[in-house]
Amino acid sequence: MNIGFAMCGSFCTFSKVFPVMETLAREHKVFPILSAASCTTDSRFGKAESFITLAERICNRSVISAIADAEPIGPKKLLDALVIAPCTGNTLAKLAHSIADTSVTMAAKSHLRNGRPVVIAVSTNDALAGAGENIGKLFSRKHYYFVPFGQDS
């Protein structure tokens, strides 16, 4: 399988997400997609450059970080599935309102044109309250699936 693995700027969860990417990469071709925030923002959780380097090492391919580079995912039928983990509340809202102005949202839009699954692992520090409406919108659409929420989501 070819799996897109898109990461948004919920940096506090990267230490939990990179091992999942690594597990998938052992058995599948994984294409790393990082949001602009993930590629440019240094935080107390790590340096942006180290996130890029780690994703490229795990997947053995370059990170997709530009909107123009994410758009061909659909026409090329590049992916069998797209994982967005972590998916911030901001990205969730953009997906719910069909806004494709980042590499991650463009990857999803482009990928969905092939009727293939998008798996979302929501990560927000508002206890999901602000994200509830957008989660509901995506629940009602085809091809969106959610990782179950837990206490530490």
C-alpha positions as CSV (number, residue, x, y, z in Angstrom):
1,M,0.0,0.0,0.0
2,N,1.0,3.6,-0.6
3,I,0.1,5.7,2.5
4,G,0.3,9.4,2.8
5,F,1.2,10.5,6.3
6,A,0.3,14.2,6.9
7,M,1.4,16.0,10.0
8,C,0.1,19.3,11.3
9,G,1.5,21.6,14.0
10,S,0.4,19.9,17.1
11,F,4.0,19.5,18.1
12,C,3.4,18.1,21.6
13,T,2.1,14.9,19.9
14,F,4.9,14.4,17.5
15,S,6.7,12.0,19.8
16,K,3.6,9.7,19.7
17,V,3.0,10.2,16.0
18,F,6.5,9.5,14.6
19,P,6.5,5.9,15.9
20,V,3.2,5.2,14.1
21,M,4.8,6.6,10.9
22,E,7.8,4.3,11.5
23,T,5.5,1.2,12.0
24,L,3.6,1.9,8.8
25,A,6.9,2.5,6.8
26,R,8.1,-1.0,7.8
27,E,5.4,-2.6,5.6
28,H,4.2,0.1,3.2
29,K,5.4,2.9,1.1
30,V,4.8,6.0,3.2
31,F,4.8,9.5,1.7
32,P,5.4,12.2,4.4
33,I,3.4,15.4,4.1
34,L,4.2,18.2,6.5
35,S,2.2,21.5,7.0
36,A,4.1,24.8,6.7
37,A,4.0,25.1,10.4
38,S,5.6,21.7,10.9
39,C,8.3,22.6,8.4
40,T,9.1,26.1,9.8
41,T,8.3,26.3,13.5
42,D,10.8,25.5,16.2
43,S,9.1,24.8,19.5
44,R,10.0,23.4,22.9
45,F,9.2,20.0,21.4
46,G,11.9,20.2,18.8
47,K,13.3,21.9,15.8
48,A,11.4,22.0,12.5
49,E,14.5,20.8,10.6
50,S,14.8,17.8,12.8
51,F,11.1,16.9,12.1
52,I,11.7,17.1,8.4
53,T,14.9,15.0,8.7
54,L,13.2,12.4,10.8
55,A,10.2,12.0,8.4
56,E,12.5,11.7,5.4
57,R,14.7,9.1,7.1
58,I,11.7,7.0,8.2
59,C,9.9,7.2,4.8
60,N,13.1,7.2,2.7
61,R,11.7,10.0,0.5
62,S,11.4,13.8,0.5
63,V,8.7,15.5,2.5
64,I,5.9,17.1,0.6
65,S,5.5,20.5,2.0
66,A,4.2,22.8,-0.8
67,I,0.6,23.0,-2.0
68,A,1.8,22.6,-5.6
69,D,3.6,19.3,-4.7
70,A,0.5,17.9,-2.9
71,E,-2.0,18.6,-5.7
72,P,-0.8,15.8,-8.0
73,I,-1.5,13.2,-5.4
74,G,-5.1,12.8,-6.8
75,P,-4.5,12.9,-10.5
76,K,-1.5,10.4,-10.1
77,K,-3.6,8.2,-7.8
78,L,-0.5,8.1,-5.7
79,L,-2.1,7.0,-2.4
80,D,-4.3,4.1,-1.2
81,A,-5.0,6.0,2.1
82,L,-4.1,9.3,3.7
83,V,-3.5,9.6,7.4
84,I,-3.6,13.0,9.0
85,A,-1.9,12.7,12.4
86,P,-1.9,14.9,14.3
87,C,-4.8,16.9,12.8
88,T,-5.1,20.2,14.5
89,G,-8.4,22.0,15.0
90,N,-7.4,24.5,12.4
91,T,-6.8,21.8,9.7
92,L,-10.0,20.0,10.8
93,A,-12.0,23.2,10.3
94,K,-10.4,23.7,6.8
95,L,-11.3,20.2,5.8
96,A,-14.9,20.6,7.0
97,H,-15.2,23.8,5.0
98,S,-13.4,22.5,1.9
99,I,-10.5,24.9,2.2
100,A,-7.3,23.6,0.5
101,D,-4.7,26.3,1.3
102,T,-2.0,24.1,2.9
103,S,0.0,21.1,1.8
104,V,-2.1,18.9,4.1
105,T,-5.5,20.2,3.1
106,M,-4.6,20.0,-0.6
107,A,-3.3,16.5,-0.2
108,A,-6.7,15.5,1.4
109,K,-8.7,17.3,-1.3
110,S,-6.7,15.8,-4.1
111,H,-6.7,12.3,-2.6
112,L,-10.5,12.4,-2.0
113,R,-11.2,12.8,-5.7
114,N,-10.3,9.1,-6.0
115,G,-12.8,8.0,-3.4
116,R,-10.1,6.7,-1.1
117,P,-10.0,6.9,2.7
118,V,-8.7,9.8,4.8
119,V,-8.0,8.8,8.4
120,I,-7.9,11.6,10.9
121,A,-6.3,11.6,14.4
122,V,-7.6,14.8,15.9
123,S,-5.3,16.6,18.3
124,T,-6.6,19.7,20.0
125,N,-6.2,21.2,23.5
126,D,-9.8,22.5,23.7
127,A,-11.1,19.1,24.9
128,L,-12.7,18.8,21.4
129,A,-15.4,21.4,22.3
130,G,-14.5,23.8,19.5
131,A,-13.9,21.0,17.0
132,G,-17.2,19.2,17.6
133,E,-19.1,20.9,14.8
134,N,-16.3,20.3,12.3
135,I,-16.0,16.6,13.3
136,G,-19.7,16.3,12.8
137,K,-19.5,17.7,9.3
138,L,-16.8,15.3,8.3
139,F,-18.6,12.3,9.9
140,S,-21.4,13.0,7.4
141,R,-19.1,12.8,4.4
142,K,-17.8,9.8,2.6
143,H,-14.3,8.5,3.0
144,Y,-13.4,10.3,6.2
145,Y,-12.6,8.1,9.2
146,F,-11.5,9.0,12.7
147,V,-9.1,7.5,15.2
148,P,-11.1,7.1,18.4
149,F,-10.7,9.9,20.9
150,G,-9.1,9.1,24.2
151,Q,-8.4,11.1,27.4
152,D,-5.0,12.1,26.2
153,S,-6.1,13.1,22.6
